[in-house]
Amino acid sequence: MNLPPQPADVNEFDVEYAYRTMFILVGFNFMILYIEGMLTPSLPSIAAGFGISSAEVSLVLALYFVSGIALAPIVGKLGDIYGKKRILVYVLLVYSAAITMTGFSPTFPFMLVSRAVQGVGLAVMPLAMSIFREEFPREVIPRAQGIISGMFGIGTAISLPLGALVSNMFGWQTTYHTAIPFVLLLTYLVYSQVRESPYTRPGAKVDHIGAALLGGSLVLIVLAISLSPALAGSGVNPLWLLAAGLLLLPLLAVYEQYYQKNVGDPILNLRLLSMRNVARTHVTFAIASLGMFLAFQAYAYRLELPPPVGFGFDIFMAGLSLLPFAVAIAIFAPLTGRLVPRFGVKPVALAGAVVGASGFLLSSVSESSTSFIFAIFVTGSGIAMLNASTINLLVLTVDPQDMGIATSMNAVFRNLGRSIGAPIAGALIATFTVTVTSNGTLQTLPTAQAFQYTFSIAAALFILIAFVIFGAEEVLGPGAKDTGPSTQGR
């Protein structure tokens, strides 16, 4: 395959265009953060509005990630074949239609279906990351990654209280309505201002059977875990879904080996997954996302539940209380982008894992709202350092022509962790309960033990991440063995 020559010097890159493109694409992630930022603190009110349990409402998050998991590798592969910008525009149009549907949801089942369609928006970031990689020189990529992560923090810092305020005053549906014109505007900017990727594979084929097996397996596994709390006591055993999903995995492995040998590039690229840095990056983000979303649902419930279990905040105050998490990302992500070239990816990522674990442990023992909010800030600091550093293990290891499928598979692992984290938190909150008198009425509320277990599990997961990262090969800084792409981690 003949690829366009990669500029060797930073001065050969159109840095002005690169940064302009970055801010346009990050703008979309701000809109997604705005929508999702109000959704987490709105979960209790959504549950009350539709008359469902805390376990059932977790499906609002889970199904969004389930569809994202199924679609991400397909979208990434299509981006590698037909052009990342072209596919990105199609994804954004579908996402615009989906958020319009969700904002007008008349029933809870309708909302779940529209949220599943909305999950296509999770393919935005993998395609954007691929374009970022092509527009920045190697030595500037960590700084660009830091800026991107910092922009996410700033976007979250604005979207959390803004989305929560709109939701609190006018209802969560209004948040969707106000986002629609901005999503359409940003779609036009991507179409008119972003150049098409020079790295395409027009002669490649889409592995439809492999995509169906991969998507079906992941969807069944995630649904089994997500639906377990909601199906408790219904007589329906979600283990059958889990078994069906697991049975598809060996079939997928056999078929993908055949496809790679006889046809071309499979949807599940076993060559990429066999690379040490790629595999460890995927595992790291899966575990980190699981721990983060496990804790985030617990944050929302503890902030909003009445005393003595929670702090009795309304939706707006709960969103405002999560603001330190976003502020920490806005501060530490750009700082991480400057630290990585100097010290290397692994030391900074290890520090992020330890700081994140410390934040979760503080959350588990905090008795006052002040200490709890401080723990949220510590957690955000660790996650910012971990995410902004670890992603460099992937983008500085994989060749540009494989970047679409590599970043999309990374999104699959991230979303797998996210989709599992929310229902686990919902199950813990629904399992450990106590009946108390609040405002003269009897209420069944989660116990303090439910939150302690949730945050302790999240802390243990981040300690596990440290061991995973320790075995990776360094790609930058004093410990780097090689600076070329696709030579790392075999």
C-alpha positions in Angstrom: 0.0 0.0 0.0 1.3 3.4 -1.0 0.9 6.0 1.8 1.4 9.7 1.7 4.8 10.7 3.1 4.7 11.6 6.7 6.5 14.9 7.4 9.6 14.4 9.5 9.9 18.0 10.8 7.5 19.9 13.0 7.8 22.9 10.6 6.4 20.8 7.7 3.1 20.5 9.5 0.2 22.9 9.1 0.0 23.5 12.8 -2.5 26.4 12.5 -4.9 24.1 10.6 -4.2 21.3 13.1 -5.2 23.3 16.1 -8.3 24.7 14.3 -9.4 21.2 13.4 -8.8 20.1 17.0 -11.0 22.8 18.4 -13.8 22.1 15.9 -13.8 18.4 16.8 -13.4 19.0 20.5 -16.5 21.2 20.2 -18.6 18.2 19.5 -17.3 16.4 22.5 -18.3 19.5 24.5 -21.9 19.1 23.3 -21.8 15.4 24.1 -20.5 16.3 27.6 -23.2 18.9 28.0 -25.9 16.3 27.2 -24.3 13.5 29.3 -23.2 15.9 32.0 -26.8 16.6 33.0 -27.9 13.0 32.6 -26.0 11.5 35.5 -27.4 13.9 38.2 -30.8 13.6 36.5 -31.0 9.8 36.9 -33.0 9.9 40.2 -35.5 12.3 38.6 -35.7 10.3 35.4 -36.4 7.2 37.6 -39.1 9.1 39.5 -40.7 10.5 36.4 -41.1 7.1 34.6 -41.8 5.2 37.9 -38.8 2.9 37.7 -36.1 1.7 40.1 -32.5 2.8 40.5 -31.4 -0.5 38.9 -33.7 0.0 35.8 -32.7 3.6 35.3 -29.0 2.5 35.0 -30.1 1.1 31.6 -30.2 4.7 30.3 -26.4 4.8 30.5 -25.8 1.1 29.8 -27.7 0.8 26.5 -26.0 4.0 25.2 -22.7 2.3 25.7 -23.9 -1.1 24.5 -24.7 0.3 21.0 -21.5 2.3 21.1 -19.6 -0.9 21.7 -21.2 -2.6 18.8 -20.9 0.3 16.3 -17.4 1.6 17.2 -15.3 -1.0 15.4 -17.5 -0.9 12.3 -17.4 2.9 12.1 -13.6 2.9 12.7 -13.1 0.4 9.9 -15.3 2.3 7.5 -13.3 5.4 8.4 -10.1 3.6 7.4 -11.7 2.5 4.1 -13.7 5.5 2.9 -12.2 8.4 4.8 -12.5 9.4 8.4 -14.0 12.8 7.7 -16.7 11.4 5.5 -17.8 8.7 8.0 -17.6 11.3 10.8 -20.1 13.5 9.1 -22.5 10.6 8.6 -22.1 9.7 12.3 -22.8 13.2 13.4 -26.0 13.4 11.3 -27.3 10.2 12.9 -26.4 11.5 16.3 -28.3 14.7 15.7 -31.4 12.7 14.8 -31.0 10.5 17.9 -30.8 13.3 20.4 -33.9 14.8 18.9 -35.7 11.5 19.5 -34.5 11.2 23.0 -35.6 14.7 23.9 -39.2 13.9 23.0 -39.3 10.4 24.7 -42.9 9.8 25.9 -42.1 6.5 27.7 -39.1 4.9 29.3 -38.9 2.1 26.6 -38.9 4.8 23.9 -36.1 6.6 25.7 -34.0 3.4 25.9 -34.4 2.8 22.1 -33.4 6.4 21.3 -30.5 6.2 23.7 -29.3 3.1 21.9 -29.4 4.9 18.6 -27.7 7.9 20.3 -24.8 5.6 21.2 -23.4 6.1 17.7 -22.0 9.4 19.1 -19.4 7.4 20.9 -17.7 6.8 17.5 -17.0 10.5 17.2 -14.0 10.5 19.5 -12.1 7.6 17.9 -12.5 9.1 14.4 -11.4 12.5 15.8 -8.4 10.9 17.5 -7.3 9.4 14.2 -7.5 12.8 12.5 -5.5 14.4 15.4 -2.8 11.8 15.0 -2.4 12.7 11.3 -2.2 16.5 11.8 0.4 16.7 14.6 4.1 15.8 14.6 5.1 13.0 16.9 6.9 15.2 19.4 3.8 17.5 19.7 1.2 14.7 20.1 1.5 14.4 24.0 0.9 18.2 24.3 -2.0 18.0 21.9 -3.4 15.1 23.8 -3.1 17.1 27.0 -4.9 20.1 25.5 -7.7 17.8 24.2 -8.1 16.2 27.6 -8.0 19.6 29.2 -10.7 20.8 26.9 -12.8 17.9 28.0 -12.3 19.1 31.5 -13.3 22.6 30.7 -16.2 21.3 28.7 -17.3 19.2 31.6 -16.8 22.1 34.0 -19.2 24.1 31.9 -21.6 21.3 30.9 -22.1 19.8 34.3 -23.6 22.8 36.1 -25.2 24.2 32.9 -26.9 21.0 32.0 -27.9 20.3 35.6 -29.3 23.9 35.8 -31.4 23.5 32.6 -32.5 20.1 33.7 -33.4 21.3 37.2 -35.4 24.4 35.9 -37.0 23.0 32.8 -36.6 19.2 32.8 -33.9 17.0 31.4 -35.7 16.9 28.0 -35.0 20.6 27.5 -31.2 19.9 27.7 -31.6 17.8 24.5 -33.7 20.5 22.8 -31.1 23.2 23.4 -28.3 21.1 22.1 -29.8 20.3 18.7 -28.9 23.5 16.8 -25.3 23.5 18.1 -24.8 19.9 17.0 -26.1 20.7 13.5 -23.8 23.8 13.4 -20.7 21.7 14.4 -21.6 19.1 11.8 -21.5 21.7 9.1 -18.1 23.0 10.4 -16.7 19.5 10.2 -18.1 19.1 6.6 -16.8 22.5 5.4 -13.5 23.0 7.4 -11.9 19.6 8.1 -9.8 18.0 5.4 -10.3 14.3 4.4 -7.7 11.9 5.8 -4.9 11.0 3.4 -4.8 7.5 4.9 -7.5 5.4 3.3 -7.9 1.9 2.1 -10.4 2.2 -0.8 -9.8 -1.4 -2.0 -10.4 -3.0 1.4 -13.5 -4.9 2.3 -15.7 -4.6 5.4 -15.7 -7.7 7.5 -19.5 -7.9 7.9 -19.6 -11.4 9.5 -16.8 -10.6 11.9 -18.5 -7.3 12.8 -21.8 -9.1 13.5 -20.1 -11.7 15.7 -18.1 -9.1 17.6 -21.0 -6.7 18.1 -23.4 -9.5 19.0 -21.0 -11.0 21.5 -20.3 -7.7 23.2 -23.9 -6.6 23.2 -25.1 -9.9 24.8 -22.4 -9.8 27.5 -23.0 -6.2 28.4 -26.8 -6.7 28.4 -26.5 -9.7 30.7 -24.6 -7.6 33.2 -26.7 -4.5 32.7 -30.0 -6.3 32.9 -29.2 -8.4 36.0 -30.3 -5.8 38.6 -33.5 -5.0 36.6 -34.4 -8.6 36.0 -33.9 -9.7 39.7 -36.9 -11.6 40.8 -38.6 -11.6 37.4 -37.9 -15.2 36.6 -35.7 -14.3 33.6 -32.2 -15.5 34.0 -29.6 -13.1 32.4 -27.0 -15.8 32.5 -28.4 -17.2 29.3 -27.5 -13.9 27.6 -24.0 -14.1 29.1 -23.5 -17.7 28.0 -24.6 -16.8 24.4 -22.2 -13.8 24.3 -19.3 -15.9 25.5 -20.1 -18.7 23.1 -19.7 -16.3 20.2 -16.1 -15.3 21.2 -14.4 -18.6 20.1 -16.4 -18.5 16.8 -15.2 -14.9 16.3 -11.6 -15.8 16.9 -11.7 -18.7 14.5 -13.4 -16.7 11.8 -11.1 -13.7 12.2 -8.0 -15.9 11.8 -9.5 -17.3 8.6 -10.5 -13.9 7.3 -7.1 -12.3 8.0 -5.3 -15.2 6.2 -7.6 -15.5 3.2 -9.4 -12.2 2.6 -7.7 -9.2 4.3 -8.0 -7.0 7.3 -10.6 -8.4 9.8 -12.8 -6.2 12.0 -11.0 -7.7 15.1 -7.4 -7.1 14.1 -5.5 -9.8 16.0 -2.2 -8.4 14.9 -2.9 -5.1 16.6 -4.3 -6.8 19.7 -1.1 -8.9 20.0 1.0 -5.7 20.4 1.9 -5.2 24.0 1.2 -1.5 24.2 -2.1 -1.8 22.3 -3.4 -4.6 24.5 -2.4 -2.9 27.7 -3.9 0.4 26.6 -7.2 -1.3 25.9 -7.2 -3.1 29.2 -6.3 0.1 31.1 -9.1 2.1 29.7 -11.6 -0.7 30.2 -10.8 -1.0 33.9 -10.5 2.8 34.3 -13.9 3.4 32.7 -15.5 0.6 34.8 -14.2 2.2 38.0 -15.1 5.7 37.0 -18.7 5.0 36.0 -19.0 2.7 39.0 -18.2 5.7 41.2 -20.0 8.3 39.2 -23.5 6.8 39.6 -22.7 6.5 43.4 -21.6 10.1 43.4 -24.9 11.3 42.0 -27.0 9.2 44.4 -25.1 10.1 47.5 -25.2 13.8 46.7 -28.9 13.8 46.1 -30.2 11.3 48.6 -31.6 12.7 51.9 -29.6 12.6 55.1 -28.3 10.6 56.9 -27.4 8.5 53.8 -26.7 11.4 51.4 -26.4 15.1 51.4 -29.8 16.1 50.2 -28.7 18.2 47.1 -31.0 19.0 44.2 -30.0 18.3 40.6 -28.3 21.6 40.1 -26.3 21.4 43.4 -25.3 17.8 42.6 -24.0 18.9 39.2 -22.2 21.8 40.8 -20.6 19.4 43.4 -19.2 17.3 40.5 -17.6 20.5 39.1 -14.3 19.9 41.0 -13.9 16.7 39.0 -14.0 18.7 35.8 -11.7 21.4 37.2 -9.1 18.8 38.1 -9.2 17.5 34.5 -8.8 21.0 33.1 -5.8 21.6 35.3 -4.0 18.2 35.2 -4.6 17.0 31.6 -2.6 19.9 30.0 0.1 19.5 32.7 0.3 15.8 31.9 0.9 16.7 28.2 4.0 18.6 29.2 5.2 16.0 31.7 5.0 13.0 29.4 7.8 14.1 26.9 10.1 14.8 29.9 9.5 11.8 32.1 7.8 9.3 29.8 4.3 7.8 29.6 4.6 5.1 32.2 5.7 7.2 35.3 3.0 9.7 34.7 0.3 7.0 34.1 1.4 5.1 37.2 1.1 8.3 39.3 -2.3 8.9 37.9 -3.5 5.4 38.8 -2.3 5.9 42.4 -3.8 9.3 42.8 -7.1 8.1 41.3 -7.2 5.2 43.8 -6.5 7.6 46.6 -9.5 9.7 45.5 -11.9 6.8 45.5 -10.6 5.7 49.0 -11.2 9.2 50.3 -14.7 9.1 48.8 -15.5 5.9 50.7 -14.6 7.4 54.1 -15.9 11.0 53.7 -18.6 12.0 56.1 -19.1 15.6 55.2 -20.0 17.1 51.9 -16.8 19.2 51.9 -14.5 16.2 52.3 -16.6 14.3 49.7 -16.2 17.1 47.1 -12.5 17.3 47.8 -12.3 13.5 47.2 -14.0 14.1 43.9 -11.3 16.6 43.0 -8.5 14.1 43.8 -10.2 11.4 41.8 -10.5 13.8 38.8 -6.8 14.7 39.1 -5.7 11.0 38.9 -8.1 10.2 36.0 -6.8 13.2 34.1 -3.2 12.1 34.5 -4.0 8.5 33.7 -6.1 9.2 30.5 -3.9 11.9 29.0 -0.7 9.9 29.4 -1.9 6.3 28.6 -3.5 7.1 25.3 0.0 7.9 24.0 1.0 4.3 24.3 -1.6 3.6 21.6 -1.3 6.5 19.2 2.5 6.4 19.2 2.6 2.7 18.6 0.1 2.1 15.8 0.7 3.0 12.1 -1.5 5.8 10.8 -3.3 3.5 8.3 -4.5 1.4 11.2 -5.4 4.3 13.5 -9.1 4.3 12.8 -9.7 0.7 13.8 -7.1 0.9 16.7 -8.8 3.9 18.3 -12.3 2.5 17.7 -11.3 -0.8 19.4 -10.0 1.3 22.2 -13.5 3.0 22.4 -15.0 -0.5 22.5 -12.9 -1.3 25.6 -13.7 2.0 27.2 -17.4 1.7 26.6 -17.4 -1.9 27.8 -16.1 -0.7 31.1 -18.6 2.2 31.2 -21.6 0.0 30.4 -20.6 -2.5 33.1 -19.8 0.1 35.8 -23.2 1.8 35.9 -25.3 -1.4 36.4 -22.9 -2.7 39.0 -23.3 0.5 41.0 -27.0 0.3 40.5 -27.0 -3.3 41.8 -25.0 -2.3 44.9 -27.2 0.7 45.6 -30.4 -1.4 45.2 -29.0 -4.4 47.3 -27.7 -2.7 50.4 -30.8 -0.8 51.6 -32.4 0.3 54.9 -35.9 1.7 55.6 -35.9 5.1 57.3 -38.3 7.8 58.2 -37.7 11.0 56.1 -40.1 14.0 56.2 -42.6 11.9 58.1 -42.7 9.1 55.5 -41.0 5.7 55.3 -38.4 5.4 52.6 -36.1 2.6 51.5 -32.6 4.1 50.9 -29.2 2.7 50.2 -27.0 2.2 53.2 -23.6 3.8 53.8 -22.1 0.4 53.2 -23.4 0.4 49.6 -21.3 3.5 48.8 -18.3 2.3 50.7 -18.2 -1.0 48.7 -18.7 0.9 45.5 -15.8 3.4 46.0 -13.5 0.6 47.5 -14.0 -1.5 44.4 -13.2 1.5 42.2 -10.0 2.1 44.2 -8.9 -1.6 43.8 -9.5 -1.4 40.1 -7.1 1.6 39.8 -4.4 -0.2 41.7 -4.8 -3.1 39.2 -4.3 -0.6 36.4 -0.9 0.3 37.9 0.3 -3.3 37.4 -1.1 -3.4 33.9 0.8 -0.2 32.9 4.0 -1.3 34.5 4.3 -4.0 31.9 4.0 -1.7 28.9 7.0 -0.5 26.8 7.9 3.2 27.0 7.4 5.2 23.8 8.6 8.6 25.0 11.1 10.1 27.4 14.3 8.7 28.9 13.0 5.1 28.9 11.9 4.9 25.3 13.5 2.2 23.2 12.3 3.2 19.8 10.5 6.3 18.4 9.0 4.7 15.2 5.4 3.7 14.9 4.4 0.0 14.9 7.7 -1.2 16.4 6.6 -1.2 20.0 5.3 -3.9 22.1 5.5 -7.0 20.0 
